[in-house]
Every structure is written in structure tokens, then in C-alpha cells.
Amino acid sequence: MTAVLDKTPARLPARESARFRHLLIAEWIKLWSLRSTCWVLGVGALTVIGINVNSAASNADRLAHRSLMPPEPPPGGPARPEPLFDPLHTAFVDPAWQLLVIIAATVGGIAVFGEHSSGLIRTTFAAVPDRQAVIAAKVTVVSAVMLALGTLVSGTSFGVTQMLLREYGGLSLGDPGALRAVAAAAVLAPLCALVGMAVGAAVRHAAGSIVTVIALLLLIPALLQGERYRWVKEVGNAMPLSAWERLVTNPERAHDLGKYPLTITEAWIVYGAWITAAVAIALLVVRRRDV
């Protein structure tokens, strides 16, 4: 009996070190136990890729027809303007990635408010009183899943669209701005998912959380695009979607960035600030508020 008691303290550190791993496994099971998760992520990823690929195919068809047209305008007719084509933009069409923003934010929100709606959160906190550890596990699992999804969608969109445009200036990852654009689009998914988690932890209601996060990530940036007042533009620049648009901009094309544009460094800072703030809010809210 004495030998058994002497060995007990030596086993406690090993059990404590494995605790967070168990939380990760539990959160992984919770995330994938809903069939809607697979359907939303799968169909959403295919839809985003499909929109980008359709854009590339349409541009390739348009460029092919343009190459068959006479190079010179008819005598006495108006000169035909030469449109500036950006192959990188076809991989990052705004409606496609706005859809990904909604999907990622919704999945992140469900990971939090889903347990509050069902009452499962009480069981979770009864089993694991350390609330911050539970939220940290949720953040880790959701971030990893959404980063994998974002990387898959971003890489596939870029690869397929540039392959379709290979005869019309299609890019490779080694071209200026290409790798940065792919990375920025990949990180956009976990960023929006974390914002969705923070909103879900604060609101704790399905409809309210989804409406709030969509307004925060999509509607407010659309209202802050004016350049008449600098402060309005600066606030708009601090939104994730504005930072994403700057990071996926092709540096080799003559883009009009307008007044008070974001720099590349500032855009990455916006990314980091939103990620940090979202995680901090989720941890703080779950600690301060009752279940």
C-alpha cells in the first residue's frame, strides 16, 4: 500500500499535461458531430472555388475572342480602349470570398452559441471548471479546421484559375504578390471564424450572433468606403475585408488605391489585431459571464 501511494504523486503531472489534449479531442468531436458542419464547409468550399473558376473561364473566353478581333479600329471609327486584365483578381473574386467570410464566421459562432442554446455548456463547465481552457481548445480546433479550409480553397482557386489563364498571363506562386495573396486569403477564414466565436460568446443567440457578425464583417466595411473624410476611410481600412483586398492586390498591375490606402504591413497588422481581439474577447466573456 505504501508503494502504491508513493507512486501516485509521480503520475499527477502526466495526467495534468494530457488534460488539454483531451479538451481538443472533445471539441473536435463536437465540431464534427453535426452533419451540417460537413455540408456547410464542403458545399461552401466548392461554391467559392466554382465562382472563381467560372470567372477565370469567362475571362479566358473573352480574351480568346478579343484576340480574333482586328487589332486596329475601322477608319474614322472611335479607338477601342484596351482593358487592363489582372489574372490574379480572377482567383479572388469579391462575391466568392465574401461568401467564405459568412461561412467561416457562422461556423465559428456555432461552435460557441450552439452549446449555449442546447444547454450543453453547463455539462461542459461542470466537467471542466476551467472555462478559459475550454475556450482555448475551441479556438485551437476551429482555427486549425478553418485554416485548412482556407488554404484548400485559396490554393485550389489560384491553381485552377491561373491554369485556365496560362495563355493570357496566368501567374505562378513565384510571381510578385501571388504567394502573399494566397496566404492572405487562407488566413481570412480562421480570422472570420474567430470573430464569429467572439460574437457568439457575447450574444449567445443563433440569429443575433449571425446577423451581428455579418454586419460587422461585411455591412460596416461597405459603409466606410468613402474618401471625403479621412477618418471614415481610416476606420474602413481597419476592417478585415479591407485588409484582405489590399493583400490580394496584384503589385504588377496599375491599380488605383485611392486616397489614404493601406500599406502591406498595415494590412497584416489589421489581421493580427482582429485575431488577437477576437480571442481575448471570447476568453474574457466566458470568464466574466454566468452560463
Secondary structure, DSSP 8 states (H G I E B T S, - for coil): -HHHHHHHHHHHHHHHHTHHHHHHHHHHHHHHHSHHHHHHHHHHHHHHHHHHHHHHHHHHHHHHHHHHS-SS--TTS---------GGGGGS-HHHHHHHHHHHHHHHHHHHHHHHHHTHHHHHHHH---HHHHHHHHHHHHHHHHHHHHHHHHHHHHHHHHHHTGGGT---TTSTTHHHHHHHHHHHHHHHHHHHHHHHHHH--HHHHHHHHHIIIIIHHHHT---SSHHHHHHHHTSHHHHHHHHTS-TTS-----SS---HHHHHHHHHHHHHHHHHHHHHHHHHS--
